[in-house]
Amino acid sequence: MANSAQARKRARQAENRRQLSASQRSTLRTFVKKVIKAIRSGDKEAAVEAFKTATPQIDRAANRGLIHANKAARHKSRLNAHIKAMG
């Protein structure tokens, strides 16, 4: 266990940051899952709308350092490719 006041504070800060990051990561995954669900249902209009709402969330996660910029780009690229492949 942390012994100095500084170490105790760092432990508190790390825990708060971990909880915030977990919440933000969960939100990001929810937005991505909504796009995937719309793609699987075959509804292109819903997929496009879900993608439009998910894109800023993905970018925001990358800007915050929650995910790597390349991972954000990969998510957007693959989701968009799936939507374009729909009829």
C-alpha positions in Angstrom: 0.0 0.0 0.0 1.1 3.6 -0.7 2.9 5.1 2.3 3.7 8.7 1.5 1.0 11.3 1.0 2.1 11.8 -2.6 1.8 8.1 -3.3 -1.7 7.9 -1.8 -2.8 10.9 -3.9 -1.4 9.3 -7.0 -3.2 6.1 -6.2 -6.5 8.0 -5.8 -5.9 9.9 -9.1 -5.1 6.7 -10.9 -8.3 5.0 -9.7 -10.4 8.0 -10.7 -8.8 8.1 -14.1 -9.2 4.3 -14.6 -13.0 4.6 -13.8 -13.4 7.5 -16.2 -11.5 5.8 -18.9 -13.6 2.6 -18.4 -16.8 4.6 -18.7 -15.6 6.4 -21.9 -14.4 3.1 -23.4 -17.8 1.5 -22.7 -19.6 4.4 -24.4 -17.3 4.1 -27.4 -18.0 0.4 -27.7 -21.8 1.0 -27.5 -21.7 3.5 -30.4 -19.6 1.0 -32.5 -22.0 -1.8 -31.7 -25.0 0.3 -32.8 -23.4 0.7 -36.2 -22.6 -3.1 -36.4 -26.2 -4.0 -35.4 -27.6 -1.7 -38.1 -25.3 -3.2 -40.7 -26.3 -6.7 -39.7 -30.0 -5.9 -39.9 -29.5 -4.8 -43.5 -30.9 -1.3 -42.9 -28.5 1.0 -44.8 -30.2 4.3 -43.7 -29.9 3.3 -40.0 -26.3 2.2 -40.5 -25.4 5.5 -42.1 -27.1 7.4 -39.3 -25.4 5.3 -36.6 -22.1 5.8 -38.4 -22.5 9.5 -38.4 -23.1 9.6 -34.7 -20.3 7.1 -33.9 -17.6 8.9 -36.0 -17.2 11.9 -33.6 -17.2 9.6 -30.6 -14.4 7.5 -32.1 -12.4 10.7 -32.9 -13.0 12.0 -29.4 -11.7 8.8 -27.9 -8.6 9.0 -30.0 -8.0 12.7 -29.1 -8.3 11.9 -25.4 -5.8 9.1 -25.7 -8.3 6.4 -24.9 -7.5 4.6 -28.1 -4.7 5.0 -30.6 -5.3 7.2 -33.6 -4.6 4.3 -36.0 -7.2 2.2 -34.2 -9.8 5.0 -34.6 -9.0 5.3 -38.3 -9.2 1.5 -38.7 -12.6 1.4 -36.9 -14.0 4.2 -39.1 -12.6 2.7 -42.3 -13.9 -0.8 -41.7 -17.4 0.3 -40.6 -17.6 2.6 -43.6 -16.5 -0.2 -46.0 -19.2 -2.5 -44.6 -21.8 0.2 -45.1 -20.7 0.8 -48.7 -20.8 -2.9 -49.4 -24.5 -3.0 -48.5 -26.9 -2.9 -51.4 
